[in-house]
Amino acid sequence: MVKQRIESIDVLRGVIMVIMALDHVRDFFHIGAFSYNDPTNLETTTPILFFTRFITHYCAPTFIFLAGASAFLYGQGKSKKELSLFLFTRGLWMIFCELFIVKVLWSFETSYDSFFLQVIWAIGVCMILLSVLIHLPKIVLLLLGLFIISSHNLLDGITLKGEDFSSFLWYVVHQSNGVHLGNFSVYVGYPVLPWAGVMILGFCFGEIYSKGFDPILRKKLLLWIGLTAIGLFILIRGINLYGDMQPWSVQKDWIYSFLSFLNVSKYPPSLDYVLVTLGPSLLFLYFFEQTKNQITNFFLVFGKVPFFYYLMHLLFIHTFALLSFKLLAPVNMKEHDFGFSLGIVYLIWIGIVALLYPFCRMYMNDKARNKDKWWLSYL
């Protein structure tokens, strides 16, 4: 039973990793993506383009939430000191990877005069914070996570435009923005405060997957918390006074009004954003706890090697995008003008995921055969 429970977490992680690839394929291959046309801009988007982007909103919060749960499960049978050291060193490693590996995979450039701090960086910082916070009593940790998620939108009104150190610290904490120092620039895409709240809650959530926890009670909790999160999203979003810096509004027809209702803020992730993404993710765990078939086995492979998959999928996507441009783009066409229809983007996404599968499976098997190699836990 324990193995099945943990596998359900890996299956969910695998599903969101596959979905994540869709967003990144769209970034590189969709016509107009390089000109930064926002797929959630209701004045220019289409329903299918909007949902292509919206479905990928589930990736970051679910992944960070499950990273917290995995940290709890990893700490079973270990002292808090051992777990704290692991989280601290892994957090430093993730930050290093964001700055010096992920950056290269995104840009294929080795100049380090600009940095875009994204999800891997945020995970690393949150792990370092969690390495300290795990020494708090569990109830205090739970209340802290709930407080951060529910109240951080009170800070939305604080916006800075400066490029001094204090402004940069605020960007790191809660406002997505950047600074320029001569020829050097840093842009914070993932402010860490709300993400820390998500990881803290994930760490507390891991308790229900601990050895000996009543499986019937666990399923009840997954169902109750998942439905409650969705219900709270509908209620808070409907009231339209708090929970997101971007209120929804009536649009030209009911479809676009519905899109406006769903168009929640990710940078930083609002209370509404967290509720509408983590609620369905918990319901997924409820429905698929004991499901095991060829489909779940497929996603399980990606879920067991998430960081390896993350690095490989960026390498594959960027490489194929560059080759496509070199081979298919007309002479004198600029990269920002090159791209394909959304239907082709979906086909490319499926093809890249299929190509990644055997590499991830080989690495998963190798990792399972070499559990004594401590460094594998960092990949």
C-alpha positions in Angstrom: 0.0 0.0 0.0 2.8 2.4 0.8 4.4 1.9 -2.6 1.1 2.6 -4.3 0.5 5.8 -2.4 3.9 7.1 -3.2 3.5 6.1 -6.8 0.3 8.2 -7.1 2.4 11.2 -6.2 4.9 10.3 -8.9 2.2 9.8 -11.4 0.7 13.2 -10.7 4.2 14.7 -10.9 4.7 13.0 -14.2 1.4 14.3 -15.6 2.3 17.9 -14.8 5.8 17.5 -16.2 4.3 16.4 -19.5 1.9 19.3 -19.5 4.7 21.6 -18.7 6.5 20.6 -21.9 3.4 21.8 -23.8 3.9 25.4 -22.5 7.6 25.4 -23.4 7.0 23.9 -26.9 4.5 26.7 -27.4 7.1 29.2 -26.3 9.5 28.0 -29.0 7.3 26.9 -31.8 4.0 28.8 -31.8 3.7 31.6 -34.3 3.8 34.9 -32.5 5.3 33.4 -29.3 8.6 35.2 -29.8 6.9 38.5 -30.0 5.6 37.9 -26.5 1.9 37.8 -27.3 0.3 36.9 -24.0 -2.0 33.8 -24.6 -4.1 35.0 -21.6 -4.7 38.5 -23.1 -8.4 38.4 -23.7 -8.2 41.0 -26.4 -6.0 38.9 -28.6 -6.3 35.3 -27.5 -8.7 32.5 -28.6 -10.3 30.0 -26.2 -8.1 27.1 -27.3 -4.9 29.2 -27.0 -6.0 30.5 -23.5 -6.6 26.9 -22.3 -3.4 25.8 -23.8 -1.7 28.2 -21.4 -4.2 27.8 -18.5 -3.7 24.1 -18.2 0.0 24.6 -17.7 -0.8 26.8 -14.7 -1.1 23.5 -12.8 2.6 22.7 -13.3 4.5 25.1 -11.0 2.2 25.0 -7.9 1.7 21.2 -8.1 5.4 20.6 -8.6 6.4 22.8 -5.7 3.7 21.4 -3.5 4.8 17.9 -4.2 8.4 18.9 -3.7 7.4 19.8 -0.2 5.6 16.5 0.3 8.6 14.6 -1.1 10.8 16.4 1.3 8.7 15.2 4.2 8.7 11.6 2.9 12.5 11.8 2.4 12.9 12.8 6.0 11.0 9.7 7.3 13.5 7.7 9.4 16.0 10.6 9.3 16.8 13.2 11.9 15.7 16.8 11.4 19.4 17.7 11.2 19.9 15.3 8.3 16.8 16.5 6.5 17.7 20.1 7.1 21.2 19.6 5.6 19.8 17.8 2.6 17.2 20.5 1.9 19.8 23.3 2.3 22.4 21.7 0.0 19.8 20.6 -2.6 18.4 24.2 -2.5 21.9 25.6 -3.2 22.3 23.1 -6.0 18.9 24.1 -7.6 19.9 27.8 -7.5 23.2 26.9 -9.1 21.5 24.9 -11.8 19.0 27.8 -12.6 21.9 30.3 -12.9 24.4 28.3 -14.9 22.6 25.3 -16.5 19.0 26.1 -17.1 19.9 29.6 -18.4 22.1 28.0 -21.1 19.4 25.5 -22.1 16.9 28.3 -22.5 19.1 30.6 -24.4 22.0 28.5 -25.8 24.2 31.4 -24.7 27.1 31.2 -22.2 27.3 34.9 -21.5 26.4 35.5 -17.9 25.4 39.2 -18.0 21.7 38.6 -17.5 19.7 36.1 -15.3 16.0 35.3 -15.4 15.1 33.7 -12.0 12.4 31.2 -12.7 10.9 28.1 -11.1 14.1 26.1 -10.4 15.5 29.1 -8.6 12.3 29.5 -6.5 12.3 25.8 -5.6 15.9 26.2 -4.4 15.2 29.2 -2.3 12.1 27.6 -0.8 14.1 24.5 0.1 16.7 26.5 1.9 13.9 28.3 3.8 12.3 24.9 4.6 15.6 23.6 5.9 15.2 26.1 8.7 11.4 26.0 9.1 11.1 22.2 9.6 12.4 22.7 13.2 9.1 24.4 14.0 6.3 22.4 15.5 4.1 20.9 12.7 1.0 22.9 13.7 3.0 26.1 13.6 4.4 25.2 10.2 0.9 24.4 8.9 -0.6 27.7 10.2 2.4 29.6 8.7 1.8 28.0 5.2 -1.9 28.8 5.4 -1.2 32.3 6.5 1.2 33.0 3.7 -1.1 31.7 1.0 -4.2 33.4 2.3 -2.8 36.8 3.2 0.1 37.6 0.8 -2.2 39.3 -1.6 -2.5 42.1 0.9 1.0 43.0 -0.3 -0.1 43.5 -3.9 -0.5 47.2 -3.5 3.2 47.6 -2.7 5.0 48.0 -6.0 8.5 49.3 -6.4 10.3 50.5 -9.6 13.7 51.2 -8.3 16.9 49.3 -9.0 18.5 49.6 -5.6 19.2 46.7 -3.3 16.1 47.2 -1.2 13.9 47.2 -4.3 15.6 44.0 -5.6 14.9 42.3 -2.2 11.3 43.2 -2.6 11.2 41.7 -6.1 12.7 38.5 -4.7 10.0 38.4 -2.0 6.8 39.4 -3.8 7.0 41.5 -6.9 8.0 40.2 -10.3 10.5 42.7 -11.6 14.2 43.2 -12.4 17.2 45.4 -11.9 20.0 46.6 -14.2 23.5 47.3 -13.0 25.5 48.6 -16.0 25.6 45.7 -18.5 24.4 43.2 -15.9 20.7 42.5 -15.2 18.6 40.2 -13.1 14.9 39.6 -13.5 12.9 37.8 -10.8 10.1 35.9 -12.5 9.2 33.8 -9.4 9.0 35.9 -6.2 9.5 33.4 -3.4 7.1 34.4 -0.6 3.9 32.7 -2.0 5.9 29.8 -3.4 7.4 29.2 0.1 3.8 29.0 1.4 3.0 26.4 -1.2 6.1 24.3 -0.4 5.4 24.5 3.4 1.8 23.3 2.9 3.2 20.5 0.7 5.6 19.5 3.5 2.7 19.3 5.9 0.6 17.5 3.4 3.3 14.7 3.2 2.1 13.6 6.7 -0.9 11.9 5.2 1.4 9.7 3.1 3.5 8.6 6.1 3.8 5.0 7.0 0.8 3.8 9.0 -1.5 6.7 8.1 -5.1 5.4 7.7 -5.7 5.1 3.9 -9.5 5.7 4.3 -8.9 8.9 6.2 -6.3 10.0 3.7 -8.8 9.6 0.8 -11.4 11.5 2.8 -8.9 14.3 3.4 -7.9 14.4 -0.3 -11.5 14.7 -1.4 -12.6 17.2 1.3 -9.5 19.5 0.9 -9.7 19.3 -2.9 -13.4 20.2 -3.1 -13.0 22.9 -0.5 -10.2 24.5 -2.4 -12.2 24.6 -5.6 -15.3 25.9 -3.7 -13.2 28.6 -2.1 -11.9 29.6 -5.4 -15.4 30.0 -6.9 -16.6 31.9 -3.9 -13.6 34.3 -3.5 -13.2 34.8 -7.3 -17.0 35.4 -7.5 -16.9 38.1 -4.8 -14.1 39.7 -6.8 -12.8 41.8 -3.9 -9.7 39.9 -2.8 -7.6 37.0 -3.8 -6.1 38.2 -7.1 -4.6 41.4 -8.3 -6.5 41.1 -11.6 -10.3 41.1 -11.0 -12.4 39.4 -13.5 -15.0 41.3 -15.6 -17.9 40.7 -18.0 -16.6 40.3 -21.5 -18.1 40.4 -25.0 -19.8 37.0 -24.5 -20.1 34.3 -21.8 -17.1 32.3 -23.1 -14.7 35.2 -22.7 -16.4 36.2 -19.4 -15.6 32.6 -18.2 -12.0 33.0 -19.4 -11.8 36.3 -17.5 -13.0 34.4 -14.4 -10.2 31.8 -14.8 -7.6 34.4 -15.7 -5.7 34.4 -12.4 -2.3 35.8 -11.6 0.8 33.6 -11.6 3.6 36.2 -11.0 3.3 36.1 -8.1 0.8 33.3 -7.6 -2.4 34.7 -6.1 -4.6 33.0 -3.6 -7.1 32.3 -6.4 -4.3 30.8 -8.5 -3.2 28.4 -5.8 -6.8 27.3 -5.0 -7.8 26.6 -8.6 -4.6 24.6 -9.3 -4.0 22.7 -6.1 -7.6 21.8 -5.6 -7.9 19.7 -8.8 -4.4 18.2 -8.2 -5.6 16.8 -4.8 -8.7 15.4 -6.5 -6.3 13.7 -9.0 -4.5 12.0 -6.0 -7.9 11.0 -4.6 -9.1 9.3 -7.9 -5.8 7.7 -8.9 -4.5 6.5 -5.6 -4.7 2.8 -6.4 -4.9 3.1 -10.2 -2.1 1.2 -11.9 -2.1 0.6 -15.7 0.0 1.3 -18.8 -1.1 4.9 -18.8 -0.1 5.6 -15.2 3.2 3.6 -15.7 4.0 6.0 -18.6 3.6 9.1 -16.5 5.3 7.4 -13.6 8.6 7.3 -15.5 8.7 11.1 -15.8 7.5 11.6 -12.3 10.4 9.6 -10.9 13.1 11.6 -12.6 11.6 15.1 -12.7 14.7 17.2 -12.7 16.5 15.1 -15.2 13.3 15.4 -17.4 13.3 19.1 -16.9 16.8 19.6 -18.2 16.4 17.2 -21.0 13.1 18.6 -22.2 14.6 22.1 -22.5 17.6 20.7 -24.4 15.3 18.8 -26.8 12.8 21.6 -27.4 15.4 24.3 -28.0 17.5 22.1 -30.2 14.5 21.1 -32.4 13.3 24.7 -32.5 16.7 25.9 -33.7 16.9 23.1 -36.3 13.4 23.8 -37.5 14.2 27.5 -38.0 17.5 26.7 -39.9 15.8 24.1 -42.2 12.3 25.6 -42.7 12.4 29.3 -42.3 12.5 31.4 -45.5 15.7 33.3 -46.3 16.0 36.6 -44.3 13.1 35.6 -41.9 13.8 36.7 -38.4 13.4 34.2 -35.5 10.6 36.2 -34.0 8.5 35.8 -37.1 8.9 32.1 -37.4 6.5 29.6 -36.0 3.6 27.1 -36.5 -0.1 26.9 -35.9 -1.3 25.6 -32.5 -2.3 22.3 -34.0 1.3 21.7 -35.2 2.6 22.8 -31.8 0.5 20.0 -30.2 2.0 17.4 -32.6 5.5 18.6 -31.8 4.8 18.4 -28.1 3.6 14.8 -28.4 6.7 13.9 -30.5 9.1 15.5 -28.0 7.5 13.8 -25.0 7.7 10.4 -26.9 11.4 11.0 -27.7 12.1 11.9 -24.0 10.5 8.7 -22.7 13.2 6.1 -23.4 15.9 8.5 -22.0 13.9 9.1 -18.8 13.1 5.4 -18.5 16.8 4.4 -18.8 17.8 7.0 -16.2 15.0 5.9 -13.8 16.1 2.3 -14.0 19.8 3.3 -13.5 18.8 5.4 -10.5 16.9 2.5 -9.0 19.9 0.2 -9.4 22.3 2.6 -7.8 20.4 3.8 -4.7 23.7 3.8 -2.8 25.0 6.7 -4.9 24.0 9.8 -2.9 24.5 12.3 -5.7 21.6 10.7 -7.7 19.2 12.2 -5.2 20.1 15.6 -6.5 19.0 14.7 -10.0 
